[in-house]
Amino acid sequence: MRLAARALNISPSPTLTIDAQAKKMQAAGVQVINFSAGEPDFDTPEHIKQAAITALKKGMTKYTPVTGTLELKQAIRQKLKIDNQLDYRLEEIVVTVGAKHALYNAIQVLCGVGDEVILPAPYWVSYLEQIKLAESTPVIVPTKAENNFKLTPEELTAAINERTKLIILNSPANPTGTVYTAQEMAALGEILVKYKIYLISDEIYEKLVYNQIKPVSIAALDQKLKELTVVVNGVSKTYAMTGWRIGYAAAPLAIAKAMADIQSHCTSNPTSIAQAASVAALSGSQEDVSAMVAVFQKRRDFMYQEVSTIPGVSCNLPQGAFYLFPDFSAYFGKHFQGKEIKGASDLASAWLEKIQVAAVPGIVFGDDRFIRLSYATSWEDIKEGVNRIKTFLTCLA
C-alpha cells in the first residue's frame, strides 16, 4: 500500500492517544489517575443542553449555511464586541467543527510550500502537524521558563526571514498556562505589522484565567494588526462542550471567505443542533462558567503547592487554562528497576505502567524536560496522583 507523503509525515495526537489509553485501562478496572485530559471534567450546563433538546424537537436537523447559522454568528459577533472589543461583519466569521478545525482551515488558507511558520515552544501538539500538512516549515522558537514561557520581541525578530508567513500565538497557553499582557502583545504586534506577517491568535482558553487576570485579544490593539490576524476560539473549554465540536474564526473578509470555501468541500456546516446549543452558551447565563473557573483556580493552587514540594522539581504558577507544566529534569539519569530515566517521555511511560498515572511528556510540546499535568479532574484524583508521583520519584536511584 502506498500512502500520500502528507499522511506519512504526521503523527497521531499524542494527548488524545494517552487519554484514550488511560480511559481504556479505567474501563478494564485499573485505577488510573488521568492527568492527561485536555477537557473540563464538568458537565455541559443544563440551559445549554436544553437549547439543543429544543432545537431537536423543532426539527433543526437539516443543513445550515456552511459558515454557521445566522443566530450563532450574531451571538459570536456580539461576544467579540463585548468581551474582546472587536467588531467583525457576519461574513468575516466562520463557524467550524471545533477550534482545531478553524486552525486547520486558517493554516491551509495562509500557508503553502516554501512558507515558514513561527511556533513558540512549548506549543500545542496539533499546531506542528497542521503546519506540516500545509507543506510549510515550522520554525520552533524555544521560550524560557524564567520569562514565563513568553516569546520576546528579540526572539521573534531573530526568527523572521523572507520566507516567514505566519506566527501562531496561544494565550492563555496550552501547556504552560501563560497569559500575555496587553503591553507584551503590543510589542510583538509592532514587529508583525512591520514585516507584514500573518498571525493566528488561539484564544480557546480565554475565559479560564485566574486571580482576576483579563486576557487581551491581540487583534483589538491595532487596526493594521487586526488586518493580519485570524482570531480562533470556541465553546469547548469555556462551557465544557468538548464533544459538541463548535469552534469559530474571525478574520479579514478574504481570509474568511477562503476558509469558508475550503470548509464547503470538507465538512459543510457544523452540526445544526450543536450550533443551537452554542447560541445558548454564548448568549445565556455565564454563572456556570464563573463557578467552574473558581473550582479550577482552587485545584490549580492545590496541585501547584503539592508539586512544588517535590525535591528538584520547578514549576511556574499558570495564569490560565488547566495545566501545570513542571520541570522533572532533575530526575533524568536516575534508574528505576535497572532502567535509566533519560527524559520526560521515559518518566511518563513509567508512571502509566508502574503507578497508573497518565500524563503527557513535554517532548510532544517541544521540550522533553517537562510533563503536562491537567487539573481538570477531581480533588481526590489530584491528591492521590501527586502522592503516587512523589512515592515513585523517591524510589529512583
C-alpha positions as CSV (number, residue, x, y, z in Angstrom):
1,M,0.0,0.0,0.0
2,R,1.4,3.4,-1.0
3,L,0.1,6.3,1.1
4,A,0.5,10.0,0.4
5,A,3.5,11.7,1.9
6,R,1.4,14.1,3.9
7,A,-0.2,11.2,5.7
8,L,3.1,9.5,6.4
9,N,4.8,12.7,7.7
10,I,2.4,13.4,10.6
11,S,1.8,11.6,13.9
12,P,-1.5,10.9,15.7
13,S,-2.3,13.3,18.5
14,P,-0.3,12.1,21.5
15,T,-2.5,13.8,24.0
16,L,-5.6,12.1,22.7
17,T,-3.7,8.8,22.4
18,I,-2.6,8.9,26.1
19,D,-6.0,9.9,27.2
20,A,-7.6,7.1,25.3
21,Q,-5.1,4.6,26.8
22,A,-5.9,5.8,30.3
23,K,-9.6,5.5,29.7
24,K,-9.2,2.0,28.3
25,M,-7.3,1.0,31.4
26,Q,-10.0,2.6,33.6
27,A,-12.7,0.7,31.7
28,A,-10.8,-2.5,32.4
29,G,-11.0,-1.8,36.1
30,V,-7.5,-0.3,36.6
31,Q,-7.5,2.6,39.0
32,V,-5.7,5.1,36.7
33,I,-5.3,8.7,37.7
34,N,-5.7,10.7,34.5
35,F,-3.7,13.9,34.3
36,S,-3.6,13.8,30.5
37,A,-7.1,15.0,29.7
38,G,-7.4,18.3,27.9
39,E,-11.1,18.8,28.7
40,P,-13.1,20.1,31.7
41,D,-14.5,17.3,33.9
42,F,-17.7,19.3,34.4
43,D,-20.9,18.5,32.6
44,T,-22.3,20.9,30.0
45,P,-24.5,23.5,31.8
46,E,-28.2,22.5,31.8
47,H,-29.5,25.5,29.9
48,I,-27.2,24.7,27.0
49,K,-28.3,21.1,26.8
50,Q,-32.0,22.2,26.9
51,A,-31.4,24.5,24.0
52,A,-30.1,21.5,22.0
53,I,-33.1,19.5,23.0
54,T,-35.5,22.3,22.0
55,A,-33.7,22.6,18.6
56,L,-34.0,18.8,18.1
57,K,-37.7,18.9,18.9
58,K,-38.2,21.8,16.5
59,G,-36.7,19.7,13.7
60,M,-33.4,21.7,13.4
61,T,-31.8,18.6,11.8
62,K,-31.1,19.9,8.3
63,Y,-28.1,21.6,6.6
64,T,-27.3,25.1,7.8
65,P,-25.2,27.6,5.9
66,V,-21.6,26.4,5.6
67,T,-20.2,29.1,7.9
68,G,-22.9,28.7,10.5
69,T,-26.4,29.8,11.4
70,L,-27.3,33.5,11.4
71,E,-28.2,33.2,15.1
72,L,-24.9,31.7,16.1
73,K,-22.8,34.2,14.0
74,Q,-24.8,37.0,15.6
75,A,-24.0,35.7,19.0
76,I,-20.3,35.3,18.2
77,R,-20.2,38.8,16.8
78,Q,-21.8,40.2,19.9
79,K,-19.4,38.2,22.1
80,L,-16.4,39.5,20.3
81,K,-17.7,43.1,20.6
82,I,-18.4,42.9,24.4
83,D,-15.6,40.6,25.5
84,N,-12.8,41.5,23.1
85,Q,-13.6,45.0,21.8
86,L,-13.5,43.5,18.3
87,D,-16.0,44.4,15.5
88,Y,-16.4,41.9,12.7
89,R,-19.0,41.7,10.0
90,L,-21.0,38.5,9.9
91,E,-19.3,37.4,6.7
92,E,-16.0,37.7,8.4
93,I,-17.0,35.0,10.9
94,V,-16.7,31.3,10.1
95,V,-18.2,28.6,12.5
96,T,-16.2,25.4,12.3
97,V,-16.2,21.8,13.6
98,G,-14.3,22.7,16.7
99,A,-11.5,25.3,17.1
100,K,-9.0,22.7,15.8
101,H,-10.9,22.8,12.5
102,A,-10.7,26.6,12.4
103,L,-6.9,26.4,12.9
104,Y,-6.6,23.9,10.1
105,N,-8.7,26.0,7.7
106,A,-6.7,29.1,8.5
107,I,-3.3,27.4,8.1
108,Q,-4.4,25.8,4.8
109,V,-5.5,29.3,3.5
110,L,-2.5,31.2,4.6
111,C,0.4,28.8,4.1
112,G,1.9,26.6,1.4
113,V,5.1,25.1,0.0
114,G,8.2,27.2,1.0
115,D,6.5,29.2,3.7
116,E,7.8,29.3,7.3
117,V,5.6,29.4,10.4
118,I,7.0,30.7,13.7
119,L,5.9,28.5,16.5
120,P,7.0,29.4,20.1
121,A,7.7,26.4,22.2
122,P,6.2,24.9,24.3
123,Y,3.4,24.7,21.8
124,W,0.1,22.7,21.5
125,V,0.8,19.5,19.7
126,S,-1.5,19.9,16.7
127,Y,0.0,23.2,15.5
128,L,3.1,21.4,14.4
129,E,1.3,18.7,12.5
130,Q,-1.1,21.2,10.8
131,I,1.8,23.3,9.6
132,K,3.3,20.2,8.1
133,L,0.0,19.3,6.5
134,A,0.1,22.6,4.7
135,E,3.6,21.6,3.4
136,S,5.1,24.5,5.2
137,T,8.1,24.6,7.5
138,P,7.7,25.1,11.3
139,V,10.3,27.3,12.8
140,I,10.4,26.4,16.5
141,V,11.5,29.2,18.8
142,P,12.1,28.0,22.4
143,T,10.9,30.2,25.2
144,K,12.3,30.3,28.7
145,A,10.7,29.3,32.0
146,E,12.2,32.4,33.6
147,N,10.2,34.5,31.1
148,N,7.1,32.5,32.0
149,F,7.4,30.9,28.5
150,K,6.6,34.1,26.7
151,L,8.1,34.9,23.3
152,T,10.1,38.1,23.5
153,P,10.3,40.8,20.7
154,E,14.0,39.9,20.3
155,E,13.3,36.2,19.9
156,L,10.5,37.0,17.4
157,T,12.7,39.3,15.3
158,A,15.6,36.8,15.2
159,A,13.3,34.1,13.7
160,I,11.9,36.2,10.9
161,N,13.2,36.0,7.3
162,E,11.9,36.5,3.8
163,R,10.0,33.1,3.9
164,T,8.2,33.9,7.2
165,K,4.4,33.9,6.5
166,L,2.7,33.3,9.8
167,I,3.1,33.0,13.6
168,I,0.7,31.1,16.0
169,L,0.2,32.6,19.4
170,N,-1.8,30.9,22.1
171,S,-2.8,32.9,25.2
172,P,-3.8,31.6,27.7
173,A,-1.5,28.8,26.6
174,N,-1.6,25.1,26.4
175,P,0.5,23.5,28.0
176,T,2.1,26.3,30.2
177,G,-0.9,28.4,31.3
178,T,0.9,31.5,30.1
179,V,-1.1,34.7,29.6
180,Y,0.4,37.6,27.7
181,T,-0.2,41.2,28.9
182,A,-1.5,43.9,26.5
183,Q,1.9,45.5,26.6
184,E,3.6,42.2,25.6
185,M,1.1,41.6,22.9
186,A,1.6,45.1,21.5
187,A,5.4,44.8,21.4
188,L,5.0,41.6,19.3
189,G,2.3,43.1,17.2
190,E,4.5,46.0,16.1
191,I,7.0,43.6,14.6
192,L,4.3,41.6,12.8
193,V,2.9,44.8,11.3
194,K,6.4,46.0,10.3
195,Y,7.2,42.7,8.4
196,K,3.6,42.1,7.3
197,I,3.4,38.6,9.0
198,Y,0.1,36.9,9.5
199,L,-1.0,35.8,13.0
200,I,-3.3,33.1,14.3
201,S,-4.4,34.1,17.8
202,D,-5.7,30.9,19.5
203,E,-7.9,32.2,22.4
204,I,-9.7,28.9,23.2
205,Y,-8.8,29.2,26.9
206,E,-9.8,32.8,27.1
207,K,-12.3,32.5,30.0
208,L,-10.2,30.1,32.1
209,V,-8.0,32.7,33.8
210,Y,-7.2,33.2,37.5
211,N,-6.5,36.0,40.0
212,Q,-8.7,38.5,38.1
213,I,-6.4,38.4,35.1
214,K,-8.1,39.7,31.9
215,P,-6.6,38.3,28.7
216,V,-6.3,40.6,25.7
217,S,-7.2,39.8,22.2
218,I,-4.2,41.0,20.2
219,A,-6.3,42.0,17.2
220,A,-8.0,44.7,19.3
221,L,-4.8,46.5,19.9
222,D,-4.2,47.9,16.4
223,Q,-6.3,48.1,13.2
224,K,-3.3,47.2,11.0
225,L,-2.6,44.2,13.2
226,K,-6.3,43.1,13.0
227,E,-6.0,43.0,9.2
228,L,-3.2,40.4,9.6
229,T,-4.9,38.3,12.4
230,V,-7.2,35.3,12.5
231,V,-8.9,35.1,15.9
232,V,-9.7,31.5,16.8
233,N,-12.0,30.5,19.7
234,G,-14.8,28.0,20.5
235,V,-17.1,26.8,23.2
236,S,-15.3,23.5,24.1
237,K,-13.2,24.6,27.1
238,T,-15.2,27.5,28.5
239,Y,-18.6,25.7,28.5
240,A,-17.4,22.1,29.0
241,M,-18.6,21.4,25.5
242,T,-15.7,19.4,24.1
243,G,-17.9,16.8,22.5
244,W,-20.2,19.3,20.8
245,R,-17.4,20.3,18.3
246,I,-18.1,24.0,17.7
247,G,-15.3,26.5,17.1
248,Y,-15.1,29.7,15.2
249,A,-12.7,32.1,13.5
250,A,-13.0,35.8,12.8
251,A,-10.7,37.2,10.1
252,P,-10.5,39.7,7.3
253,L,-13.0,39.0,4.6
254,A,-10.7,37.5,2.0
255,I,-9.3,35.0,4.6
256,A,-12.7,34.2,6.0
257,K,-14.1,33.6,2.5
258,A,-11.3,31.3,1.6
259,M,-11.7,29.4,4.8
260,A,-15.4,29.0,4.1
261,D,-14.7,27.8,0.6
262,I,-12.4,25.1,1.9
263,Q,-14.9,24.1,4.5
264,S,-17.6,23.8,1.9
265,H,-15.8,20.9,0.3
266,C,-14.6,19.2,3.5
267,T,-17.3,19.2,6.2
268,S,-20.1,21.5,5.0
269,N,-21.7,23.0,8.1
270,P,-21.0,22.2,11.7
271,T,-23.8,20.2,13.5
272,S,-27.0,22.1,13.5
273,I,-28.1,21.1,17.0
274,A,-24.7,21.9,18.4
275,Q,-24.9,25.3,16.9
276,A,-28.2,26.0,18.6
277,A,-26.6,24.9,21.9
278,S,-23.7,27.3,21.3
279,V,-26.1,30.2,20.9
280,A,-27.3,29.5,24.4
281,A,-23.8,29.1,25.7
282,L,-22.6,32.5,24.3
283,S,-25.8,34.4,24.9
284,G,-27.1,32.9,28.1
285,S,-26.1,33.0,31.8
286,Q,-22.3,32.8,32.5
287,E,-22.7,31.8,36.1
288,D,-21.7,28.2,35.4
289,V,-18.5,29.4,33.8
290,S,-17.6,31.5,36.8
291,A,-18.3,28.6,39.1
292,M,-16.1,26.3,37.0
293,V,-13.3,28.8,36.9
294,A,-13.4,29.2,40.7
295,V,-13.1,25.4,41.2
296,F,-10.2,25.3,38.6
297,Q,-8.3,28.0,40.5
298,K,-8.6,26.1,43.8
299,R,-7.4,22.9,42.1
300,R,-4.6,24.8,40.5
301,D,-3.4,26.3,43.8
302,F,-3.6,22.9,45.5
303,M,-1.8,21.0,42.8
304,Y,0.8,23.7,42.4
305,Q,1.5,23.6,46.1
306,E,1.8,19.8,46.2
307,V,4.0,19.6,43.1
308,S,6.3,22.4,44.3
309,T,7.1,20.3,47.4
310,I,8.8,17.6,45.2
311,P,12.5,17.9,45.6
312,G,14.3,19.1,42.5
313,V,11.1,19.9,40.6
314,S,10.5,23.5,39.4
315,C,7.1,24.8,38.2
316,N,5.7,28.1,37.1
317,L,2.3,29.1,38.5
318,P,-0.1,29.0,35.5
319,Q,-2.3,32.1,34.9
320,G,-4.8,30.3,32.8
321,A,-6.0,27.1,31.2
322,F,-6.0,24.0,33.4
323,Y,-2.5,22.6,33.3
324,L,0.7,22.6,35.3
325,F,4.0,22.2,33.3
326,P,6.7,21.2,35.8
327,D,10.3,20.5,35.0
328,F,11.3,17.0,36.1
329,S,14.8,17.0,34.6
330,A,16.5,16.7,38.0
331,Y,15.4,13.0,37.9
332,F,16.9,12.3,34.5
333,G,19.9,9.9,34.6
334,K,18.4,8.1,37.6
335,H,17.2,4.5,37.4
336,F,14.1,2.5,38.2
337,Q,14.3,-1.2,38.4
338,G,17.5,-1.1,36.4
339,K,16.1,1.1,33.6
340,E,17.5,4.6,33.1
341,I,15.2,7.6,33.0
342,K,16.6,9.5,30.0
343,G,13.8,12.1,29.7
344,A,10.3,13.1,30.5
345,S,9.0,10.5,28.0
346,D,10.6,7.7,30.0
347,L,9.2,9.1,33.2
348,A,5.7,9.5,31.9
349,S,5.8,5.9,30.5
350,A,6.9,4.5,33.8
351,W,4.2,6.4,35.6
352,L,1.5,4.9,33.5
353,E,2.9,1.4,33.7
354,K,4.1,1.3,37.3
355,I,1.9,3.6,39.3
356,Q,-1.1,4.1,36.9
357,V,-0.8,7.9,36.5
358,A,-1.4,9.2,33.0
359,A,0.4,12.4,32.0
360,V,1.7,13.9,28.8
361,P,5.5,14.2,28.3
362,G,6.8,17.6,27.3
363,I,8.5,16.3,24.1
364,V,5.2,16.5,22.3
365,F,5.0,20.2,23.2
366,G,8.6,20.8,22.2
367,D,10.6,20.3,25.4
368,D,11.3,16.9,27.0
369,R,12.3,18.3,30.4
370,F,8.7,18.9,31.3
371,I,5.5,16.9,31.9
372,R,2.0,18.3,31.5
373,L,-0.4,17.6,34.4
374,S,-4.0,18.5,33.9
375,Y,-6.0,19.6,37.0
376,A,-9.3,19.1,35.1
377,T,-10.0,16.2,37.5
378,S,-11.3,15.7,41.0
379,W,-9.6,16.8,44.2
380,E,-9.3,13.1,45.2
381,D,-7.5,12.2,42.0
382,I,-5.2,15.2,42.2
383,K,-4.1,14.3,45.8
384,E,-3.8,10.6,45.0
385,G,-2.0,11.1,41.7
386,V,0.6,13.6,43.1
387,N,1.2,11.3,46.1
388,R,1.8,8.4,43.7
389,I,4.3,10.5,41.7
390,K,6.1,11.6,44.9
391,T,6.4,8.0,46.1
392,F,7.7,6.8,42.7
393,L,10.4,9.5,42.5
394,T,11.7,8.5,45.9
395,C,12.3,5.0,44.5
396,L,14.7,6.2,41.8
397,A,18.4,5.5,42.3
